[in-house]
Amino acid sequence: LAEATAARRSAEEKANKSEEQLGLMRASREADASRLARCADVEAEVKRLRTELGTCEARVFGSESAARAAAEAAASRHAELEKLWELEQSLRSVAEVSAVSSKQSAEDLRGRLPAAQR
């Protein structure tokens, strides 16, 4: 009887320990499942953010391209305006020389006019 009682207690202790281990394993499994769910959520968020990053990079590239094109157009227009300004300066010089020449020709003609009228 004593042996049977001792065996029964030993079996109960083993069963209790096994139930505790089973409870710990279930809790661990639930924690693992929770971590797996969080990992899946994080992976989905990373994927969404990478897609968003790709979209942003495309917009930045487009903006940079547009800015580059605008800067090139502005530089080209600036060069054209400088050439036009230089041409205007040349034309002013020619006009000034022409005006002086015309004035001198007119004065020469006025000087010859009295002699021609005689």
Backbone bond lengths (Angstrom), bond angles and torsions (degrees), N, CA, C in turn:
res aa  C-N    CA-C-N  psi(-1)  N-CA   C-N-CA  omega(-1)  CA-C   N-CA-C  phi
1 L - - - 1.451 - - 1.523 110.25 -
2 A 1.297 115.27 -42.32 1.457 119.83 179.46 1.524 110.44 -63.89
3 E 1.338 115.43 -40.45 1.459 119.03 179.06 1.525 110.25 -65.28
4 A 1.302 116.20 -41.09 1.455 120.80 -179.59 1.515 110.18 -65.87
5 T 1.335 116.34 -39.87 1.456 120.51 178.55 1.523 109.85 -66.29
6 A 1.320 116.56 -42.65 1.466 120.87 179.16 1.532 110.06 -63.82
7 A 1.332 116.18 -41.93 1.468 120.35 179.15 1.523 110.16 -64.75
8 R 1.366 114.21 -39.52 1.467 118.70 178.76 1.525 110.40 -63.17
9 R 1.327 118.04 -45.74 1.477 121.77 178.46 1.529 110.50 -61.37
10 S 1.298 115.63 -44.00 1.461 120.12 179.15 1.530 109.95 -60.93
11 A 1.336 116.15 -43.09 1.461 120.46 179.24 1.518 110.65 -65.71
12 E 1.349 117.18 -39.68 1.461 120.74 177.57 1.525 110.64 -63.86
13 E 1.330 116.73 -43.67 1.462 120.93 178.96 1.531 110.42 -61.36
14 K 1.339 114.67 -44.61 1.472 118.67 178.62 1.528 110.28 -63.59
15 A 1.333 116.64 -40.56 1.470 120.78 179.80 1.521 110.14 -65.37
16 N 1.362 115.94 -43.05 1.468 119.63 178.04 1.524 111.00 -61.86
17 K 1.341 115.97 -44.89 1.469 120.19 178.32 1.531 110.52 -62.49
18 S 1.319 115.17 -40.58 1.468 118.92 179.13 1.520 110.73 -64.87
19 E 1.355 117.27 -40.18 1.464 120.66 177.74 1.526 110.48 -64.77
20 E 1.335 117.04 -39.93 1.473 120.38 177.30 1.524 110.24 -62.42
21 Q 1.341 115.01 -45.51 1.468 118.48 179.25 1.523 110.72 -63.43
22 L 1.355 114.85 -40.01 1.464 118.73 178.27 1.529 110.52 -62.50
23 G 1.337 116.41 -42.60 1.470 120.41 177.57 1.521 111.10 -61.57
24 L 1.352 116.87 -43.96 1.470 120.40 177.98 1.522 111.32 -63.20
25 M 1.336 116.10 -40.02 1.468 119.80 179.87 1.533 110.52 -66.44
26 R 1.360 115.92 -40.22 1.463 118.72 177.93 1.530 110.15 -64.17
27 A 1.332 116.21 -43.49 1.466 119.48 178.67 1.525 110.28 -62.40
28 S 1.323 116.47 -40.67 1.464 120.79 178.71 1.525 110.28 -64.28
29 R 1.361 115.39 -41.87 1.469 119.92 179.55 1.521 110.24 -63.68
30 E 1.333 117.30 -40.71 1.464 121.01 178.22 1.531 110.77 -65.49
31 A 1.343 115.68 -40.27 1.471 119.30 177.37 1.525 110.16 -64.83
32 D 1.340 115.78 -40.41 1.469 119.25 177.73 1.521 110.70 -62.63
33 A 1.336 116.66 -42.24 1.464 120.59 179.25 1.527 110.02 -63.35
34 S 1.339 115.62 -39.84 1.462 119.51 178.33 1.529 110.47 -64.95
35 R 1.328 116.42 -42.93 1.473 119.75 178.06 1.522 111.02 -64.31
36 L 1.332 116.75 -39.44 1.465 120.05 177.79 1.527 110.72 -61.93
37 A 1.323 115.82 -42.29 1.471 119.56 178.65 1.522 109.97 -63.50
38 R 1.336 116.97 -42.74 1.474 119.63 178.51 1.524 110.31 -64.60
39 C 1.332 117.38 -39.72 1.470 120.33 177.94 1.529 110.72 -61.26
40 A 1.327 116.27 -42.79 1.465 119.88 178.78 1.530 110.21 -62.76
41 D 1.342 116.10 -40.81 1.468 119.59 177.90 1.519 110.80 -63.09
42 V 1.323 116.24 -42.94 1.477 120.37 -179.55 1.525 109.67 -65.85
43 E 1.323 117.59 -41.98 1.466 120.32 178.43 1.523 111.10 -61.23
44 A 1.331 116.43 -41.26 1.469 119.97 177.98 1.526 110.40 -64.28
45 E 1.319 117.39 -40.15 1.477 121.19 178.72 1.523 110.68 -65.73
46 V 1.329 116.98 -40.92 1.471 120.65 177.76 1.523 109.87 -61.55
47 K 1.322 116.60 -43.43 1.470 120.49 179.10 1.524 110.43 -61.73
48 R 1.350 116.17 -44.71 1.469 120.19 179.50 1.524 110.37 -61.91
49 L 1.341 116.55 -42.86 1.466 120.45 -178.85 1.527 111.42 -67.34
50 R 1.337 116.65 -36.92 1.476 118.94 177.28 1.524 110.99 -64.61
51 T 1.327 115.80 -39.64 1.472 119.92 177.01 1.524 109.94 -63.10
52 E 1.321 115.76 -44.70 1.467 120.68 178.86 1.531 110.74 -63.12
53 L 1.328 115.94 -39.92 1.464 120.31 177.67 1.525 110.32 -62.39
54 G 1.334 116.57 -42.78 1.465 120.23 177.80 1.521 111.56 -59.70
55 T 1.330 115.87 -41.46 1.459 120.38 178.06 1.523 110.95 -63.87
56 C 1.335 116.10 -43.63 1.466 120.37 179.05 1.531 111.00 -63.62
57 E 1.333 116.04 -42.91 1.468 119.57 179.26 1.526 110.48 -61.93
58 A 1.323 116.94 -39.35 1.469 120.24 178.59 1.527 110.46 -64.19
59 R 1.353 116.20 -41.84 1.470 119.59 178.28 1.523 110.93 -64.41
60 V 1.340 116.27 -42.08 1.468 120.16 179.81 1.521 109.41 -63.26
61 F 1.335 116.65 -44.40 1.462 120.06 179.24 1.524 110.23 -60.29
62 G 1.339 115.86 -43.39 1.470 119.86 178.47 1.515 111.61 -62.98
63 S 1.333 116.20 -41.81 1.470 120.39 178.73 1.521 110.89 -65.66
64 E 1.337 116.15 -42.08 1.466 119.13 178.46 1.518 110.69 -63.23
65 S 1.319 116.37 -41.67 1.473 120.04 178.82 1.518 110.55 -62.62
66 A 1.326 115.90 -44.01 1.467 119.66 179.55 1.528 110.38 -64.84
67 A 1.323 116.95 -40.96 1.467 120.54 179.40 1.526 110.24 -65.09
68 R 1.332 116.30 -41.12 1.461 120.30 178.41 1.531 110.32 -62.11
69 A 1.332 116.13 -44.90 1.465 120.56 179.90 1.527 110.66 -63.69
70 A 1.334 116.84 -41.18 1.469 120.31 178.64 1.520 110.85 -65.14
71 A 1.335 116.93 -40.23 1.464 120.27 179.04 1.525 110.54 -65.48
72 E 1.322 117.05 -40.52 1.472 120.33 178.31 1.529 110.58 -65.03
73 A 1.324 116.30 -41.35 1.469 119.95 178.47 1.526 110.57 -64.62
74 A 1.340 116.36 -40.69 1.467 119.89 179.14 1.523 110.59 -65.69
75 A 1.330 117.08 -40.91 1.466 120.36 178.83 1.533 110.38 -64.53
76 S 1.318 116.45 -40.54 1.461 120.52 178.75 1.524 110.44 -64.76
77 R 1.323 116.43 -44.43 1.472 120.75 179.13 1.527 110.37 -63.19
78 H 1.344 115.94 -39.81 1.467 120.26 178.58 1.535 110.04 -61.30
79 A 1.323 116.21 -43.94 1.473 120.32 179.00 1.529 110.27 -62.29
80 E 1.338 116.44 -41.41 1.469 119.87 177.85 1.525 111.20 -62.45
81 L 1.327 115.97 -43.56 1.467 119.64 179.79 1.525 111.39 -64.62
82 E 1.333 117.12 -38.59 1.471 119.31 176.90 1.530 110.68 -62.47
83 K 1.342 117.04 -42.02 1.470 120.34 178.78 1.529 110.60 -63.76
84 L 1.337 115.94 -41.87 1.461 119.64 178.38 1.530 110.80 -64.02
85 W 1.325 117.75 -39.24 1.463 121.17 178.77 1.531 109.99 -64.05
86 E 1.346 116.33 -43.76 1.461 120.08 177.58 1.529 110.92 -62.07
87 L 1.333 116.30 -40.84 1.466 120.53 178.17 1.527 109.93 -64.03
88 E 1.331 117.05 -41.70 1.465 120.51 178.14 1.527 110.28 -61.67
89 Q 1.328 116.93 -42.08 1.468 120.08 178.69 1.525 110.54 -62.85
90 S 1.327 116.65 -41.40 1.473 120.38 177.95 1.520 110.89 -63.49
91 L 1.339 116.10 -43.59 1.463 119.70 179.70 1.526 110.96 -64.45
92 R 1.338 117.60 -37.38 1.464 120.22 177.24 1.532 110.14 -63.48
93 S 1.344 114.94 -42.68 1.471 117.98 178.83 1.525 110.94 -61.82
94 V 1.339 116.06 -43.95 1.466 120.56 179.22 1.522 109.40 -63.25
95 A 1.332 117.10 -41.88 1.466 120.86 -179.79 1.522 110.20 -64.20
96 E 1.352 117.21 -41.04 1.467 120.13 178.56 1.519 111.12 -63.63
97 V 1.336 115.81 -44.06 1.471 119.76 178.88 1.528 109.83 -63.98
98 S 1.323 115.56 -41.79 1.465 120.18 179.52 1.529 110.73 -64.31
99 A 1.333 116.93 -39.74 1.470 120.42 179.46 1.518 110.15 -64.88
100 V 1.331 116.43 -43.83 1.473 119.77 178.80 1.521 109.51 -63.26
101 S 1.317 116.62 -43.41 1.467 120.73 -179.86 1.532 110.47 -63.44
102 S 1.341 115.98 -42.58 1.472 119.37 179.05 1.516 110.76 -64.11
103 K 1.318 116.83 -39.94 1.470 120.76 179.35 1.527 109.82 -63.30
104 Q 1.325 115.37 -43.56 1.470 118.61 179.38 1.531 110.93 -65.12
105 S 1.340 115.89 -40.69 1.479 119.09 178.67 1.523 110.10 -63.30
106 A 1.332 116.00 -41.50 1.465 119.61 179.42 1.519 110.18 -63.95
107 E 1.322 116.68 -41.94 1.464 119.72 179.04 1.526 110.74 -65.04
108 D 1.334 116.49 -39.63 1.467 120.60 177.42 1.531 110.58 -61.98
109 L 1.327 116.04 -43.20 1.460 120.08 179.71 1.521 110.99 -65.66
110 R 1.334 117.42 -39.86 1.463 120.59 177.63 1.526 110.75 -63.40
111 G 1.354 112.83 -37.36 1.469 116.75 178.78 1.528 111.49 -67.49
112 R 1.300 119.34 -31.95 1.458 123.32 -178.93 1.534 111.63 -84.89
113 L 1.290 116.75 -22.54 1.465 121.35 -176.87 1.525 112.59 -57.11
114 P 1.334 120.61 -49.58 1.471 119.36 -179.94 1.529 111.85 -59.33
115 A 1.329 114.07 -37.62 1.482 116.63 -179.15 1.521 108.96 -69.27
116 A 1.282 118.74 -36.50 1.467 121.64 -178.29 1.518 110.76 -72.95
117 Q 1.339 117.72 -27.58 1.449 120.86 -178.34 1.525 110.29 -77.23
118 R 1.250 119.75 -19.27 1.456 121.86 -178.25 1.465 110.50 -79.13
